[in-house]
Amino acid sequence: MAEYRAGAVSVSGAWIRLPEERWQHILREHPELDGFYEYVLTTIENPWKVLAGSRGELLAIKEVAWEKFLVAVYKEINPYDGFVITAFLTRRIKQLEKKVVVWPRQ
């Protein structure tokens, strides 16, 4: 059974889980996110935008500094449950904005 630190409620109301194993994987790939755990969850709960990914995943985006954004990538399995896939920091917001906006609804 995976150990869960916490989770977040997405803008659609699904509980998005973040297992300890997944968080450690994220930190191995993106060590600059050390100390950003709560901010990843906050990004899912209160994003600036949520975009549709190419494989059914969702990308919650929130600005963390001048022209620097945190992207929390997650999958909703059903209307009540989901999980975090990864998270990363980027300045390339123009590339992401080419994706379909799913929230806020336009």
C-alpha positions as CSV (number, residue, x, y, z in Angstrom):
1,M,0.0,0.0,0.0
2,A,1.4,3.4,-1.0
3,E,2.1,5.9,1.7
4,Y,0.2,9.2,1.1
5,R,1.4,12.5,2.4
6,A,-1.7,14.4,1.4
7,G,-3.7,15.4,-1.6
8,A,-5.7,18.2,-3.1
9,V,-9.2,18.7,-4.5
10,S,-9.1,19.7,-8.2
11,V,-11.2,22.4,-9.7
12,S,-13.6,19.7,-10.9
13,G,-13.9,18.2,-7.4
14,A,-11.8,15.1,-7.7
15,W,-9.4,14.1,-4.8
16,I,-5.9,14.1,-6.4
17,R,-3.5,11.8,-4.5
18,L,0.2,12.4,-4.1
19,P,1.9,9.3,-2.8
20,E,5.3,9.6,-1.2
21,E,6.9,7.5,-3.9
22,R,5.6,9.8,-6.6
23,W,6.8,12.9,-4.7
24,Q,10.3,11.4,-4.4
25,H,10.3,10.6,-8.1
26,I,9.4,14.2,-8.9
27,L,12.2,15.5,-6.7
28,R,14.7,13.1,-8.4
29,E,13.7,14.6,-11.8
30,H,13.2,18.2,-10.6
31,P,15.3,18.8,-7.4
32,E,14.5,22.5,-7.7
33,L,11.0,21.6,-6.4
34,D,12.4,20.7,-3.0
35,G,10.2,22.7,-0.6
36,F,7.4,23.1,-3.1
37,Y,5.2,20.2,-1.9
38,E,2.4,22.3,-0.5
39,Y,2.6,24.7,-3.5
40,V,2.1,21.7,-5.9
41,L,-1.1,20.9,-4.0
42,T,-2.2,24.5,-3.9
43,T,-1.6,24.7,-7.7
44,I,-4.1,21.9,-8.2
45,E,-6.7,23.4,-5.8
46,N,-6.4,27.0,-6.9
47,P,-4.7,27.2,-10.4
48,W,-4.4,30.2,-12.7
49,K,-5.4,27.8,-15.6
50,V,-6.0,24.1,-16.2
51,L,-5.0,22.8,-19.6
52,A,-5.7,19.5,-21.4
53,G,-2.7,17.3,-22.0
54,S,-2.3,15.1,-25.1
55,R,-2.9,11.8,-23.2
56,G,-5.9,12.6,-20.9
57,E,-3.8,14.3,-18.2
58,L,-4.5,17.8,-16.9
59,L,-2.0,20.6,-16.3
60,A,-2.7,23.0,-13.5
61,I,-0.6,26.1,-13.8
62,K,0.2,28.8,-11.3
63,E,2.7,31.7,-11.3
64,V,5.4,31.4,-8.6
65,A,7.6,34.3,-9.6
66,W,7.8,36.9,-12.2
67,E,7.4,35.0,-15.5
68,K,8.0,31.6,-13.8
69,F,5.2,29.1,-13.5
70,L,4.7,25.8,-11.6
71,V,2.9,23.1,-13.6
72,A,1.3,20.2,-11.7
73,V,0.4,17.4,-14.1
74,Y,-2.3,15.0,-12.9
75,K,-4.9,12.5,-14.0
76,E,-8.5,12.2,-12.9
77,I,-9.5,8.5,-13.0
78,N,-13.1,9.4,-12.3
79,P,-15.1,12.4,-11.0
80,Y,-13.9,11.6,-7.4
81,D,-10.4,10.3,-7.7
82,G,-7.0,11.0,-9.4
83,F,-3.3,11.2,-8.9
84,V,-0.3,13.5,-9.5
85,I,1.9,12.4,-12.4
86,T,4.7,15.0,-12.1
87,A,5.4,18.7,-11.5
88,F,7.9,21.2,-12.9
89,L,8.8,24.8,-13.2
90,T,8.9,26.6,-16.5
91,R,9.2,30.0,-18.1
92,R,7.8,28.7,-21.5
93,I,4.2,29.6,-20.8
94,K,3.6,30.5,-24.5
95,Q,4.2,26.8,-25.5
96,L,1.7,25.6,-22.9
97,E,-0.9,28.1,-23.8
98,K,-1.3,26.4,-27.2
99,K,-3.1,23.6,-25.4
100,V,-6.9,23.6,-24.8
101,V,-8.0,25.5,-21.7
102,V,-10.4,23.4,-19.6
103,W,-10.6,25.8,-16.7
104,P,-11.6,28.5,-16.3
105,R,-14.3,27.7,-18.9
106,Q,-14.1,30.2,-21.7
